[in-house]
Amino acid sequence: MNLSPSVIAYSDRFRPAIGNSLRCARVALGRSQDDMARELGIARQTLAGYENGHSEPLSSLLARLCEDFGLDPAWLLAGASSRPMFATDAIRPQNALERA
């Protein structure tokens, strides 16, 4: 597969933002990397690679994070500080409320 330079640049620019969002969400949810990886059915090293911006998670994994943990998709993808991390306060975990 031969990717154009613009596709590579796009991916390189957003990969760290998604990784940072994943790390912030995991911490807000009170999960260790081992726990979160186990819940997602991936290796801890894979999750660490996502969080560090070394690799990019599949869209299906991102969708599952939003569904299972109530994360706002726009926040997860862009890390937009103007948007809340969780889609609604009703599904925000108690430990995340305490940290807010």
N, C-alpha and C positions, 0 to 999 in steps of 0.2 A: 504494500500500500504506500503510495507516494503522496504525502500531505503537502499542501502549498505552504509557503512561508507565513501567509496571513493566518491560516488555521493554527499553525504551531504557535505563533505569537499570541493569538487569542487564548489558546489553552494555557500557555505559560503565564499569562497575566491573571487568569481566574483560578488556576489551581491552588495558589497560596491562600486566596480568599476563602475558597471552599474548605480547605484544610483547617484554617483558623476557625471558621464557623463550626466545623465538626468538633474540634477540640473544645470550644466554648460550650457547645451544647452538651457534650459528654460530661464536662465538669459541672455544669448547671444541673444536670440530671443525677449527679452524684455517683457516676459510674467510673470505674477504672478502665484502662484500655482493655484489659483481659475480660472484664465483665461485658463491656459494650461489644467487643468483637465476638464473644460467645453468643450474645443475644442476636447479633446480625448474621451469625453463621460464617464468619470470616476469620482468618488468622490475625492474631494481635499485630504481627509485623505488617500485614496489609493495612490495617487501620492506622498504624503509626506512619506508614508511607503516605496515606491520604492526608493525615494531620500535618505532616511535615512538607507537604506540597511536592513530594517526589513522584506521586502517581495520582491519577484522577479516578474517583469512584464512578461506577456505572450509574446511569440515570435511574435504573430500577432500585438501586440501593438508596439513592437520595430520596426517591419517592417513598420507600419503605420507612425511612427515618422520619419523614414528615407525617406519614399516616400513623405509625406505631407510637411516636413520641410527641406528636402534636406540634412539630416545628413548623414555622411559617416558611413556605418554599422560597419566597423572595429573600428573606433574611438568610436562609441557608446558602443560597447561590451567590448572593452579593455581599452578605455581611452588612447590609444596610443598617447603620446605627439609628436611622430614623424609624425603623420598623421594629416591633417587638420580636423577640426570639420565638415565642410560642404563639400559635395561631389564636388561641383564646386563653384568658386567665383561668377558665373553668377546667382546662386540662393541664395547666401548668403544674408540675410536681411540687409537692410541699417544700422540699429542700431548695428548689429554685426560688420559691417565694421568699424564703428566709434570706437568701443571698441577694435578692434584688434591692 
